[in-house]
Amino acid sequence: MPIKPNYSFEKRQRELEKKKKKAEKAQKKANPGPSHSREDDGAHAASAPQEGASSL
């Protein structure tokens, strides 16, 4: 007989993850300044070499 899935555990895990994401989003909104610009700089710098490599 196969093991019965524990749906309430899975639901609780999803709820906790949603709560965590919501808290992170609220924290980012409260402190939008420097952390956001650093992420953009890193993403832009990472994409630039890829463009150059594809043209070679």
DRENDO-1510 file (C-alpha; in Angstrom, 1 decimal, always signed):
<recs>
REC; n; res; u; v; w
REC; 1; MET; +0.0; +0.0; +0.0 .
REC; 2; PRO; +1.5; +3.4; -1.0 .
REC; 3; ILE; +2.2; +6.1; +1.5 .
REC; 4; LYS; -0.6; +8.6; +1.8 .
REC; 5; PRO; +0.6; +12.2; +1.1 .
REC; 6; ASN; +0.4; +14.7; +4.0 .
REC; 7; TYR; -1.5; +17.5; +2.3 .
REC; 8; SER; -1.7; +19.6; +5.5 .
REC; 9; PHE; +2.1; +19.6; +5.8 .
REC; 10; GLU; +2.6; +20.6; +2.2 .
REC; 11; LYS; +0.0; +23.4; +2.6 .
REC; 12; ARG; +1.8; +24.7; +5.7 .
REC; 13; GLN; +5.1; +24.7; +3.9 .
REC; 14; ARG; +3.5; +26.8; +1.0 .
REC; 15; GLU; +2.0; +29.2; +3.5 .
REC; 16; LEU; +5.4; +29.6; +5.3 .
REC; 17; GLU; +7.1; +30.3; +2.0 .
REC; 18; LYS; +4.5; +32.9; +1.0 .
REC; 19; LYS; +4.9; +34.6; +4.4 .
REC; 20; LYS; +8.6; +34.7; +4.0 .
REC; 21; LYS; +8.4; +36.2; +0.5 .
REC; 22; LYS; +5.9; +38.8; +1.7 .
REC; 23; ALA; +8.2; +39.8; +4.5 .
REC; 24; GLU; +11.2; +40.0; +2.2 .
REC; 25; LYS; +9.2; +42.1; -0.2 .
REC; 26; ALA; +8.1; +44.4; +2.6 .
REC; 27; GLN; +11.7; +44.8; +3.8 .
REC; 28; LYS; +12.9; +45.7; +0.2 .
REC; 29; LYS; +10.1; +48.2; +0.0 .
REC; 30; ALA; +11.1; +49.7; +3.3 .
REC; 31; ASN; +14.8; +49.9; +2.2 .
REC; 32; PRO; +14.7; +50.4; -1.6 .
REC; 33; GLY; +18.0; +52.4; -2.1 .
REC; 34; PRO; +21.4; +50.9; -2.3 .
REC; 35; SER; +20.6; +47.2; -2.3 .
REC; 36; HIS; +18.5; +47.5; -5.4 .
REC; 37; SER; +21.1; +49.4; -7.4 .
REC; 38; ARG; +23.8; +46.8; -6.5 .
REC; 39; GLU; +21.6; +44.0; -7.9 .
REC; 40; ASP; +21.1; +45.9; -11.2 .
REC; 41; ASP; +24.9; +46.6; -11.5 .
REC; 42; GLY; +25.7; +43.0; -11.0 .
REC; 43; ALA; +23.1; +41.8; -13.5 .
REC; 44; HIS; +24.3; +44.3; -16.1 .
REC; 45; ALA; +27.9; +43.5; -15.6 .
REC; 46; ALA; +27.2; +39.8; -15.9 .
REC; 47; SER; +25.2; +40.2; -19.1 .
REC; 48; ALA; +27.8; +42.3; -20.9 .
REC; 49; PRO; +30.5; +39.6; -21.2 .
REC; 50; GLN; +27.9; +37.1; -22.5 .
REC; 51; GLU; +26.9; +39.5; -25.3 .
REC; 52; GLY; +30.6; +39.9; -26.3 .
REC; 53; ALA; +31.2; +36.1; -26.2 .
REC; 54; SER; +28.2; +35.4; -28.4 .
REC; 55; SER; +29.4; +37.8; -31.1 .
REC; 56; LEU; +32.8; +36.1; -31.3 .
</recs>
